[in-house]
């Protein structure tokens, strides 16, 4: 309805709201999961942690809303280079508050490994949020973009509250001294996680500002389209696995051998589930862009392909990175995240003039190469981790296949679809065969059918 300009503006709103949520959330969504995962056998302690988590997010959310209203003019001036969007900056504070409320409830469900409830919250929230948001834009045009962004956490809050309401509660009066002890434990790990997340979000904001400043708001729309697809299509694998993976790894992290085995198992699962999707996305990038956006977003395809190549490294490095979180090493986590952000911005700064918009994709790829190398070195020293040969071979095959499709799209685009879909089918067939050996897919389907 609004084209690349509308997508670019919506992306900025989402980025600002996410940055504020990360800043004022102080990483409690992750540290809270770790606290709950270690207390799931102690109901009294669980109830205490639940209360501490909820009240911390309420206080932080109210503070964040007030701060955003106060600095709304300055924020508009910095992001948009004028004050015309100052009121929108203030209203985004409501979305930030709602997001924090959602994160506190989802953290409770994740710490208890209530995977079914989390899945339903995300599915129903995504559907209703999308429908409501699109209707608002249809009725209000560009003025509806702000409410399109805010309505998503509002809908998720309704669904998450529904599932959390049945969990054990404590109706006693507030004991702020007891809550403070829990907050100290949460913030000690949460602050470094917040700092790492904030680095990434600020990096995105700086990158968008550079793109819009050098190449225009329409280029910002192309950037946002590629970024949204990249962050979404692979998260169905990584995000879903993280929901169960982090609590399990936290419980096993003192046994280095068991933890290393768990990381290798998770790496193989991630590769098996993501590899066919990555190759299909590489092959069909122009069609995916036109399907999800419109033909006017055609320049996004080349960016997306390079980011998919970066995602191959992200998939293999992602399970290793959780070792740092499970060990509570917030300082190391910040350092590894800083590495990616610095390299990415450096690539944009050096390559924007010569490569134009394509550098946002190429920089993404380069940054993840260095990121995986650093994380591999760090976890090797922390727990003596080493990757299994099966995972290394599959990753090498995936990287060579992806590189071949990318090269073919440049020198012989007419053959890209045939070769790409053939390679995707080969990886898909292998993934199904291997998953069946590991999980007995037939039995999984029967159990799911019986539960339904």
N, C-alpha and C positions, 0 to 999 in steps of 0.2 A: 504493500500500500504506500509506503513512504520511501522506498528505494535505498540506495547506499547511504544517503545522507541521514535518513531516519535510523538505519541500523547503527551508523557511527555514533549518533547521539544517544541511542539506547545503550550502546556499549559503554559510553562514558559514564552514564548514570549508574549502570550496574557495577562498573569498576570503582566508582567513588563510594557507593554503598558497601561493596565488599571490603574495600580498604578500611572504612570506618568500623565495620563489623569486626574485622580482624584486629584492629588497633584496640578497640574498647572491649573486645572479647577476651583479650589477654591469654589466648591459647587454652582457655578452660574447656573447650569442647574436646580437645585431645587429652589434656592432663586429667580431666574428669573421667574419661573412659578408663584411663590407667588406674585411677583410684578405685573406681567401681569394680573393675575386673579383679583387683586384689582383695576386695571385701565382699564378694558375692556369696560367701558362705556365712557371713556374719550379718544377720538382718538388722541388728541395732546399728552397726557401723554403716551399713548401706543407707539406712534412713537418714542418718546424720550427714553423710556425704551428699545425698540427694538434696537435703535442705540447704546445705552450704553452696552447692552448685547453682540452685535456682535463685537464691537470694543474691549471690555474687553477680549473676547475669542481670537481675533486676536493677541493682545499684549501678552497675557499669553501663547498662542501657540507658537509664535516665540521665546519667552524666554525659554520655555520648550525644544524646539528643540535644541537650542544652549547649554543648560545645559546638555542634554543627550549626545551630541557629546563630550563635555568636560570630562564627567565622565564615558564614555563608557568603558574604560579599567578597572576602579575600579569596576564598576557594574558587568562586566563579571567575574572579579576575585571573587567577593562576591557570585554571584549566581552559577557560574560553577566551581569555584576554579581554574581557569586559564584564560588566555587572548585570547583564540581562538575564542571567540564570541564577541569580542569588537566591530567590525564593525557592526554586527547585532544590538547591543545595540544602536548604533548611528542612524541606519536607522529606528528603532522603533519610533524615534522622529517624523518622518513624519506621521506615523500612529496616534501618539498622537495628532498632530496638526489637522489632518483631523477629528479625533473623537471630538475635541473641537468645530470645525465648525458645525459638525452634531448636537451636544448637544445644541448649541445656536439656531439652526433652529427648532429642535424638541421642545425646551422649549417654543418658540413662539406659535407653534401649540397647545401645551398642555395647555398653559395659556388661549388660546382662546377656548379650548375644541373642537378642530377640530379633533375629534376621527377618522373620516373616513380617513383623510389625513395621520394621524400617522400610522394607520393600513396599508395603502397602502405602505408607505415608508418602514415599517418594513418587510412586506411580499415580495415586489418586491426586496428590498435590500438583504434580506436573500437568496432568490432564485438565483439571479444573482451573488451575492458574493460567494455563495457555488459553483456554477458551475465554475466560473472563478478561484477560489482558487484550486479546484480539478484538473482542467486542468493544472494549473501551477505546481502542485506537480507531475502530470503524466509526464509532459515534463522535469522538473528539478530535480525530486526526492527530497531528503532531503533539497537541496538548495532552493527549492520552498516554504518551510515552512514559511520563513520570509515574503514572498510576499502573501502567503495565509492569514496571519494575517493582513497585511497592506491593502489588497484589500477590506476587509469588510467595513471599514469606508469610503473608497473612493467611493464605490458604493452607500452607504447610503447618502453620501453628494450630489451626483447627484440627487437622487430622492427627498430628503428633500428640496433642492434648488428649484426644480420645483414647489413644493406646496407653498413655502414661497414667491416666486417671486410676487404673486398676492396680497400680504398683503400691507396695506398703507405704504408709504415711505415718508421720509423727505429729500428733495434735497438741503436744505440749508447747509451752511458751518458748520464745526464742532465747537461747543462751549464747550471747554474742561472743563470750570468751571461748566456748567450745567451737563455734563456727570459725573463729579466727584461727584456731589451730589447723582446721581443715583447709582454710584458705591459704595458709602458709605453704602447706604441702602442694596444693594445686598450682599456686602462682610460681613456686620455685621451678617447676618444669614448664608451666604454661607461658610464662613471659618469654623464654627463649623461642618456644614454638611460635608465639605471636610475632616476635621479631623476624623470624624466618619467613612466615607467611606474609608479613607486611613488606618485606623486601621484594617478594615476587609481585605483589599487587602494585607497589609503588613503581617497580620496573615496568609493569604493563602501562601504568598511567603516563610515565615518562615517554615510553615508546609511542603511545598514541598521540601524545602532545607533539613529539618530533614529527611523526608521520603527517598529522594534520597541519602543523606549522610549515613543513617543507613541501608537502604534496597535496594538501587540501582536505576538506572534510569528506569528500567522496572517497579518497584513498583510505581515510579512517574507517569508512564503511567496509571496504574490502578487507582491511586488517581485522576488523571485528568479526566479519563473517568467517574468515579462515580460523581465527582464534576460537570462536564459539564451537565450530565443528570439531576442531582438534581436541578441545577440552571435554567434549560431550561423548563422541563416539567411542573413545577408549576408556572413559570413566565407567562405562557399564561393566567392564571387566575389573579394572583396578579398584574402583570405589566399592563395588560389591564385595570383592575379596577382602578389602581392608576392614570392612565391618566385622568380620569374624577373625581375621588374621592377627590384628594387633592385640586383642585380648589373649589369644592363645599363645602368641610369641612372648608376651609379657610374663605369662605364667611359666614359660620354659626357659627364660633367658639366662638363668643361673647355670643351666646345664648347656655348655657351649656346643657339645656334640649334637645334642637333641635340637638346639636352636638352629644350628647350621643345616641339619637335615630338613627342618621345617622350611627354612628359606629356600633350599633347593627344590623342595616339593612345590612350594608356592610359585617359584620362578617357572617351573615346567608347566604348571596349570595356566599361568598368565600367558606364556608363549603359545600354548596349544589353543587357547581361546581367542587370543588377539591376532595371531599371525594371519589367518585367512582374512580377517576384517581389515587389517593393515594393507594387504595386497589388493583387496577389492577397492579400498578407498584410493590407493595409488592409481589403479587402473581407471576407475570411473569418476575421478575428481571433477572433470568438467560437467558431467551429467548430475552428479550429486549437488554441485553448486547451483545449477539451474533448477533442479527439483526443489531444493530447500529455500532458495532465494528467487532469483530470476536471471534471465539472460544478461542483464545489465551488470551482473557480478562476475562476468567471465574472467577478469584479471585475477580473481581470487584463486583459481585452480592451481596455478604454478606455486603460489605461496603454500597452499594446502599440501601439495605433494612433498615439498621440502620438509614441512612440519611432520608429515607422516613418517618420513625417514628418521626424524628426530625422535618420534614416538617409539621406534624400534629400540632405541637405546633406553628410552624411559621405561619400557616394559621390563627389560632385563635388570635395570638398576633399581626399580621400585621396591621389590621385596627386600633387597639388601638394606635400603635406607631405613626400613622399619626397625632394624637392629638397634640403631642409635636411639630411637624413641623408646623402645622397650627397655633399654638400659638406663633411661632417664638422663642421657647425656645431652642436655640442651645446648651447651656450648659448642659441641661438635656438630649438632644439627644446624645451628646458625651458620657455622663456617662452611659446611657443604652447600647450603642453599645460597649463601653469598657468592660462592664460586660461579654458579649458573647465571645469576643475575648480572654480575660484573661482566662476564664474557659476552652475554647476550647484548647488553647495552654497548659494549665496546665494538662488537660487530656492526651494530646499527650506526654508531658514530663514524666508523671508518668506511662503511660501505654504502651509506644512504645516497651519497652523491653519485657514485659510479654505477651502482646496481639498481637504484630506485627502490620501489616497493618490494621487490623480490628479496631484498636483504632481510626482511623480517622472517621469512621462511628459512633462508640459508643460515641466518644467525641462530635460529632455534635449533637447527640440526647440529651446528658446530658446538653450541653451548652444552648440549646433552652428551656429546662425545667426551668432552672434558669432565662433565659431571659424573658420568658413570665410572670413568677412570679414577676419580678422586674417591668416590664412595667405596669402590672395590678395595682400594688401598686402605681406607679407614677401617672398614669392617674386618679386613684381614688382620689388622693389628689388634682390634678390640677382642675378637673371639676366635681368631685363627681360621676364618671362613675361607673355603675354597669351592669353586663352582664345579658341578658334575659335568663330565664330558658330554653327556647327552644334551644338556642345555646349551653348552657352547657350540656344539655342532648345529643344532637347530637354529640358534641365533645367527651363526655364520651363513647358513643356507638362506635364512630370511633376509639378511642384509644384502647378499649377492643378488637374490631375486628382486628385491625392491630397487636396488641400484640399476639393475637391467631394465626394469619397467620405466624408471625415471629417465634413463638415457634414451630408451626407445621412444618415449613421448616427445623427445626433442628432435631426434634424427629421422624417425619413421613413424609419425603419429598414427597413420592408418593401420599399422600392425599392432598398436599398443593394446587394443581391447582383446584381440585373439590371444596374444601371448600372456597378457596379464590375467585373464580369466582362466587360462589353462594352468598357470602357476598357482593361482588362488584355489583352484579345484584340487590340485595335488596336495597342497598344504591342508586344505579342508578335509580331504579323505584321510590323510595321516593323522590329523588331530582327532577325528572321530574314532579312528581305530585305536589310538593310544588312550583316549579318554575312556573308551569302552573297557580297555584292559585295566585301567586304574580304578574305574568307578562302577563298572557293570551298568551301562546306560539303560539297558532294558529294565533292570531292577529299580533304578532311580525313577524311571517313568511310571512303573507300576505303583511305587510308593506314593508318588505325587498324585496319581489318579485316584488311589484309595483315599487319600486325605481330602481330595476335592469332593 
